[in-house]
Amino acid sequence: LLVVEPRASAPLPLDDALAALARSHPGADPRIVRPPRRADDALAVDLAVPLRAGGERWTTAFVDPYDGRVLGGRDELGWRLDGHHLMPLLWRLHFTLAAGQAGLWVMGAVAAAW
């Protein structure tokens, strides 16, 4: 999901890549766009409303910046331990104990006490 084949042509303008996402997934509501840093990075788009694509909920979609093809997505809020979802789960455990806002307050209090 994160890596694309670099091409000699320039990437699409950001608006065109987002339009391709909207065409292929009409419920996509992009809020945060993380542009590629390297030639082989995918465009990552955080969605405001989780998108059901192929029976899965996506909170982040990945787009090929060269042709606008949607590569897939992942549910950043899920509890799956596969390769696409492990790092978001570990991040949530690290920062919030995966307990949302309450976990964030607990971790903040522990850090302040420490």
C-alpha positions as semicolon CSV with decimal commas, in nm:
position;residue;x (nm);y (nm);z (nm)
1;L;0,000;0,000;0,000
2;L;0,282;0,240;0,074
3;V;0,510;0,179;-0,224
4;V;0,451;0,241;-0,594
5;E;0,664;0,186;-0,901
6;P;0,842;0,517;-0,976
7;R;0,784;0,645;-1,326
8;A;0,963;0,884;-1,556
9;S;0,650;1,099;-1,584
10;A;0,563;1,357;-1,323
11;P;0,301;1,268;-1,060
12;L;-0,055;1,387;-1,113
13;P;-0,153;1,720;-0,961
14;L;-0,293;1,662;-0,612
15;D;-0,644;1,769;-0,716
16;D;-0,647;1,509;-0,995
17;A;-0,533;1,231;-0,761
18;L;-0,803;1,323;-0,507
19;A;-1,064;1,338;-0,785
20;A;-0,962;0,985;-0,891
21;L;-1,014;0,869;-0,530
22;A;-1,358;1,032;-0,523
23;R;-1,455;0,869;-0,855
24;S;-1,350;0,520;-0,752
25;H;-1,485;0,550;-0,394
26;P;-1,777;0,794;-0,386
27;G;-1,796;0,799;-0,004
28;A;-1,437;0,915;0,038
29;D;-1,413;1,241;0,234
30;P;-1,043;1,339;0,241
31;R;-0,928;1,550;0,534
32;I;-0,555;1,500;0,574
33;V;-0,337;1,436;0,271
34;R;0,019;1,312;0,315
35;P;0,196;1,368;-0,017
36;P;0,474;1,133;-0,127
37;R;0,820;1,223;-0,001
38;R;1,005;0,996;-0,243
39;A;0,938;0,887;-0,600
40;D;0,819;0,542;-0,484
41;D;0,584;0,659;-0,206
42;A;0,206;0,633;-0,237
43;L;-0,020;0,927;-0,163
44;A;-0,186;0,865;0,178
45;V;-0,526;1,023;0,240
46;D;-0,693;1,020;0,582
47;L;-1,070;1,004;0,551
48;A;-1,311;1,197;0,776
49;V;-1,582;0,933;0,757
50;P;-1,467;0,572;0,742
51;L;-1,520;0,429;0,396
52;R;-1,654;0,079;0,333
53;A;-1,460;-0,063;0,041
54;G;-1,485;-0,432;-0,038
55;G;-1,651;-0,496;0,298
56;E;-1,378;-0,326;0,500
57;R;-1,377;0,006;0,681
58;W;-1,099;0,237;0,571
59;T;-0,983;0,541;0,762
60;T;-0,682;0,584;0,532
61;A;-0,671;0,529;0,157
62;F;-0,355;0,495;-0,051
63;V;-0,341;0,628;-0,407
64;D;-0,081;0,585;-0,682
65;P;0,031;0,945;-0,740
66;Y;0,118;0,876;-1,104
67;D;-0,214;0,742;-1,232
68;G;-0,465;0,800;-0,951
69;R;-0,533;0,429;-0,901
70;V;-0,652;0,345;-0,550
71;L;-0,410;0,086;-0,409
72;G;-0,616;0,000;-0,103
73;G;-0,671;0,122;0,246
74;R;-0,652;0,038;0,612
75;D;-0,858;0,088;0,923
76;E;-0,640;0,288;1,161
77;L;-0,890;0,227;1,443
78;G;-0,922;-0,152;1,408
79;W;-0,770;-0,436;1,609
80;R;-0,621;-0,637;1,324
81;L;-0,267;-0,774;1,344
82;D;-0,190;-0,811;0,975
83;G;0,089;-0,623;0,799
84;H;-0,126;-0,325;0,701
85;H;-0,273;-0,267;1,046
86;L;0,003;-0,357;1,294
87;M;0,180;-0,018;1,308
88;P;-0,137;0,190;1,362
89;L;-0,237;-0,049;1,641
90;L;0,104;-0,023;1,809
91;W;0,092;0,356;1,779
92;R;-0,250;0,367;1,949
93;L;-0,131;0,134;2,226
94;H;0,178;0,348;2,278
95;F;-0,001;0,682;2,299
96;T;-0,347;0,601;2,437
97;L;-0,348;0,238;2,556
98;A;-0,603;0,197;2,272
99;A;-0,859;0,352;2,508
100;G;-0,931;0,668;2,311
101;Q;-0,950;1,002;2,491
102;A;-0,951;0,842;2,838
103;G;-0,631;0,654;2,756
104;L;-0,472;0,974;2,633
105;W;-0,545;1,141;2,969
106;V;-0,412;0,840;3,162
107;M;-0,091;0,832;2,959
108;G;-0,054;1,210;2,999
109;A;-0,095;1,185;3,377
110;V;0,157;0,899;3,398
111;A;0,406;1,096;3,187
112;A;0,359;1,408;3,404
113;A;0,401;1,206;3,725
114;W;0,708;1,035;3,588
